């Protein structure tokens, strides 16, 4: 049985765009670079050739990785999930840190989409795992390296 990779619609589209770029822009450019580098003679001591081959290897690996992820993705449209008031994948959650009284808002997304600076946290992060299944006014206790932190859930949005 294959484990499905949860992904938002936005995350899947971002991966598709990257795949398109790699296949239709970067891959052809690298092929031209390799051909040009071959014209410079002895391949053993040809730094341009080795650099282009290394870039080709990375590009092909990334293409395979994206194709695998997309083929095993479970694309979740948060706007179509019935709102039962619980924190689920894709939900945007506003929380209050009960220790320092700071308010934070995060959206729970797939691993490839997570970007802490954009307030997108991975479904596999300790924060997400502590929030999943909770409802408004529940307290989530998140284990951190510096100790447990308590958060109160203020708002849950399915946007």
C-alpha positions in Angstrom: 0.0 0.0 0.0 1.3 3.4 -1.0 1.2 6.2 1.5 -0.6 9.2 0.0 1.1 12.6 0.4 -1.4 15.3 1.5 -1.2 18.4 -0.5 -3.2 21.6 -1.0 -4.4 22.6 -4.5 -1.9 25.5 -4.3 1.0 23.1 -3.4 0.2 20.7 -6.2 0.1 23.5 -8.7 3.4 24.9 -7.5 5.0 21.4 -8.0 3.4 21.1 -11.5 4.9 24.5 -12.4 8.3 23.5 -11.2 8.1 20.3 -13.1 7.1 22.2 -16.3 10.0 24.5 -15.8 12.5 21.7 -15.3 11.3 19.7 -18.3 10.8 22.4 -20.8 13.4 25.1 -19.9 16.1 23.7 -17.7 16.6 20.3 -19.2 16.9 21.6 -22.8 19.4 24.3 -21.6 21.5 21.7 -19.8 21.6 19.5 -23.0 22.9 22.4 -25.0 25.5 23.2 -22.3 26.7 19.5 -22.4 26.9 19.6 -26.2 28.9 22.8 -26.1 31.2 21.6 -23.4 32.0 18.4 -25.4 33.3 20.5 -28.2 36.1 21.8 -26.0 38.0 18.5 -26.2 39.2 16.1 -23.5 36.3 15.4 -21.2 38.4 14.2 -18.3 39.7 17.7 -17.6 36.7 19.6 -18.9 35.2 21.4 -15.9 32.3 22.9 -17.9 31.3 19.4 -19.0 31.5 17.9 -15.5 29.5 20.9 -14.1 26.8 20.5 -16.7 26.6 16.7 -16.2 26.2 17.3 -12.4 23.5 19.9 -13.0 21.8 17.4 -15.4 21.9 14.7 -12.7 20.3 17.0 -10.1 17.7 18.2 -12.6 16.7 14.6 -13.6 16.6 13.6 -9.9 14.3 16.5 -9.1 12.0 15.7 -12.0 11.7 12.1 -10.8 11.0 13.3 -7.2 8.3 15.7 -8.3 6.6 13.1 -10.6 6.6 10.6 -7.7 5.1 13.1 -5.3 2.4 14.1 -7.7 1.6 10.5 -8.5 1.2 9.7 -4.8 -0.5 13.0 -3.8 -3.8 13.4 -2.1 -4.9 16.8 -3.2 -7.2 18.3 -0.5 -9.5 21.3 -1.2 -10.0 22.8 2.2 -13.0 24.8 1.0 -14.9 21.6 0.2 -14.3 19.9 3.6 -17.3 20.0 5.9 -16.6 22.4 8.7 -17.0 20.5 11.9 -15.0 23.1 13.9 -11.9 21.0 14.2 -8.3 21.7 13.1 -7.6 19.6 10.0 -5.1 19.5 7.1 -5.4 22.8 5.2 -7.0 24.7 8.0 -5.8 28.2 9.0 -5.5 28.4 12.7 -5.1 31.4 14.9 -3.5 30.6 18.3 -2.5 32.5 21.4 0.8 31.5 23.2 -0.3 31.4 26.8 3.3 32.0 28.0 4.0 35.2 26.3 0.5 36.3 25.1 1.5 36.5 21.4 -1.0 35.6 18.7 0.1 33.6 15.6 -1.8 32.4 12.5 -0.7 29.4 10.6 -2.0 27.2 7.7 -1.3 23.5 8.0 0.0 22.3 4.6 2.0 19.5 3.1 5.8 19.1 3.6 6.7 20.6 0.2 4.5 23.6 0.8 5.7 24.5 4.3 7.4 27.9 4.6 7.5 29.2 8.2 8.1 32.8 7.0 4.9 32.6 5.0 3.0 31.1 8.1 2.7 27.7 6.3 3.5 24.8 8.6 4.0 21.2 7.7 1.4 18.6 8.7 4.3 16.7 10.1 5.6 19.5 12.4 5.2 19.2 16.2 3.0 22.3 16.1 0.6 20.8 13.5 0.5 17.4 15.3 -0.4 19.2 18.5 -3.2 21.2 16.8 -4.9 18.6 14.6 -8.3 17.5 15.9 -8.6 20.4 18.4 -11.5 22.9 18.4 -11.8 26.6 19.3 -10.8 27.4 22.9 -9.0 24.0 23.3 -5.5 24.2 24.7 -2.7 22.5 22.7 0.5 21.7 24.5 3.5 21.7 22.1 6.8 20.1 23.1 9.7 22.3 22.2 13.5 22.0 22.9 13.1 24.6 25.6 10.1 23.0 27.2 6.3 22.6 26.8 4.4 25.6 25.4 0.6 26.0 25.8 -1.4 27.5 23.0 -5.1 28.4 23.1 -7.0 28.0 19.8 -8.7 31.3 19.0 -10.0 30.8 15.4 -10.1 28.0 12.8 -10.7 28.9 9.2 -11.2 26.7 6.1 -10.1 29.1 3.4 
